[in-house]
């Protein structure tokens, strides 16, 4: 079970880095505004940070 959690966390971390790390400042702004407007920022941001902690 711990392996599954770690693999899932690593996948979320890799996805986040590919979306956020490869984006320009304007693209990051659009993504952030989209998350805030749709209300997805509330569940997405903590999940990503927890996944990054578990993955590392």
Backbone torsions as a table, in degrees:
resi	resn	phi	psi	omega
1	UNK	NA	-40.1	179.8
2	UNK	-64.1	-35.7	178.1
3	UNK	-65.0	-39.0	178.3
4	UNK	-64.3	-43.1	179.4
5	UNK	-63.6	-42.9	-179.2
6	UNK	-67.8	-41.1	178.2
7	UNK	-64.3	-40.2	177.6
8	UNK	-63.5	-43.2	179.1
9	UNK	-63.3	-40.7	178.3
10	UNK	-64.8	-38.9	178.6
11	UNK	-65.0	-43.1	177.7
12	UNK	-63.5	-42.1	179.3
13	UNK	-62.0	-44.5	179.0
14	UNK	-64.2	-40.7	178.6
15	UNK	-63.5	-45.2	-179.1
16	UNK	-61.1	-44.1	179.7
17	UNK	-65.0	-37.6	-179.5
18	UNK	-69.6	-36.0	179.3
19	UNK	-79.2	-49.3	-172.4
20	UNK	-83.1	-40.4	-175.8
21	UNK	-70.1	-32.9	-177.9
22	UNK	-93.3	10.1	-175.7
23	UNK	-99.0	148.9	174.4
24	UNK	-77.7	173.5	-179.5
25	UNK	-61.3	-40.2	179.0
26	UNK	-65.3	-41.8	178.0
27	UNK	-65.0	-39.3	177.3
28	UNK	-62.5	-40.2	178.7
29	UNK	-63.4	-43.6	178.7
30	UNK	-62.7	-43.5	179.3
31	UNK	-63.0	-45.5	-179.1
32	UNK	-62.8	-43.6	179.5
33	UNK	-64.7	-41.8	178.4
34	UNK	-60.0	-45.6	179.7
35	UNK	-62.6	-40.8	179.9
36	UNK	-68.7	-43.1	-178.0
37	UNK	-65.8	-41.0	-177.4
38	UNK	-82.7	-8.1	-179.5
39	UNK	81.2	7.5	-179.0
40	UNK	-78.8	-15.2	-179.0
41	UNK	-64.5	-32.2	-177.4
42	UNK	-63.3	-49.2	178.5
43	UNK	-85.0	-27.4	-172.5
44	UNK	-74.6	-47.3	-174.6
45	UNK	-60.0	-50.8	178.6
46	UNK	-63.4	-36.0	178.9
47	UNK	-63.2	-42.9	-179.9
48	UNK	-64.9	-44.4	-179.3
49	UNK	-66.1	-39.3	175.7
50	UNK	-64.3	-40.2	178.7
51	UNK	-63.8	-40.0	179.0
52	UNK	-65.5	-37.7	177.4
53	UNK	-65.4	-43.8	-179.6
54	UNK	-68.0	-40.2	-178.0
55	UNK	-66.0	-33.3	-178.4
56	UNK	-95.6	NA	NA
